[in-house]
């Protein structure tokens, strides 16, 4: 089921709308200013909300990204430099948190590949080559 929903999103069903204007994006505890930290690296981490890219980070750098939506939806993405996880989410089902980590070693082996998706909050994390 999740694979079907992911396929629909990738085919355009989830793309195109911009995040709500009052959505807060915090990078390492501070409001993100839109700068693109850490150019380079062979893998990048892309965080999107409702199909609109919020932030693009290098996989190899440790960071914490918090997405706080006007309706109270909150997701925290953790980058350790070796793995990416959905560290927490206040959605009811917690499927995104239980998807586990994406690492260099398991990127091609995971059922969801480089994706971690919170369907209730419309937040996705993707690890892919730059």
Secondary structure as GFF3:
##gff-version 3
##sequence-region A 1 130
A	DSSP	alpha_helix	2	8	.	.	.	ID=ss1
A	DSSP	pi_helix	9	13	.	.	.	ID=ss2
A	DSSP	beta_strand	24	27	.	.	.	ID=ss3
A	DSSP	beta_strand	30	31	.	.	.	ID=ss4
A	DSSP	beta_strand	43	49	.	.	.	ID=ss5
A	DSSP	beta_strand	52	58	.	.	.	ID=ss6
A	DSSP	beta_strand	63	68	.	.	.	ID=ss7
A	DSSP	beta_strand	74	79	.	.	.	ID=ss8
A	DSSP	beta_strand	83	89	.	.	.	ID=ss9
A	DSSP	alpha_helix	95	98	.	.	.	ID=ss10
A	DSSP	beta_strand	102	103	.	.	.	ID=ss11
A	DSSP	beta_strand	115	118	.	.	.	ID=ss12
A	DSSP	beta_strand	123	129	.	.	.	ID=ss13
###
